[in-house]
Amino acid sequence: MAHQAPSALAQSLRRAIVMAIVTTFSLAALGGIIVLLGDIESEIAYQVLATTALTGVFSVATFCGATLIGRRGKQFGVITIGLAVLALALALWFVWAEPYDVDLPWKLLVTACLLSACTAVASLILLLVSNRSWTVRIALSITLFLIALGCALSLISIWFQSAWDYEWLTRLIGIVWILAALGVVVVPVSSLLLRPESAAVEPQTDLGEGDSDLSAKAVSELSPQSVRRIEEAARLADLTPDEFVDRCLTTLPDSH
């Protein structure tokens, strides 16, 4: 199935989310600076500084989800944004209401933070991985599975204290997260280094020598601005430049 470029509505939504993130974090940062210029020994000073730090952290998570709006995996991006907002709300509630002596809110907070972190990392990987070769797709699927498995096993240990009595479970959680971290690093790097399948296809040889020279001349005469516009459009469509040009050419009417 051909990938569609983000619609104007999706681009506007993504822009609005980014503006909201920047505005919210700017206000929180301003509050933190004002506190640092005054008395930092009071309890409210620590609460304001904690609010600034938490807003910054979860703004990054929200931004990771916003980058998928209008692209492949946009539904996952929406989920990432929702979890980041939920985790931030719970964290701010802890900072200002201080329900430290209750066990359930702690579990809810840690659960929300863990889910937000996992979905943010997964969103970032989906954004960075533009190479759709079969090796990268398999590695991406394995990495996402390991992140989900590590998150599920960690949630078991959070909600069921008896899980810590099983040493094998603790070892398994550690192994899964190590492999997931390895995939988080390897998959995007592999996507950048490996040539996409479309680029690996040899050019057709049924063109005459004159046609080949003409095509080469046409490509060489493309302005840098045109090349940048093609690359930007391909990036928004989550395609390589070659795939984007090929898709556009297939939509042209048959000249025969």
Buried (B, 14 or more C-beta within 10 A) or exposed (E): EEBEBBEEEBBEBBEEBBEEBEEBBEEBBEBBEEBEEEEEEEEEBEBBBBBBBBBBBBBEBBBBBBBBBBBBBBEBBBBBBBBBBBBBEBBBBBBEEEEEEEEEBBEBBBBBBBBBBBBBBBBBBBBBBBBBBEEBBEBBEBBBBBBBBBBEBBBBBBEEEEBEEEEEBBEBBEEBBEBBBEBBEEBBEBBEEBEBBBEEEEEEEEEEEEEEEEEEEEEEEEEEEEEEEBEEBBBBBBBBBBBBBBBEEEEEEEEE
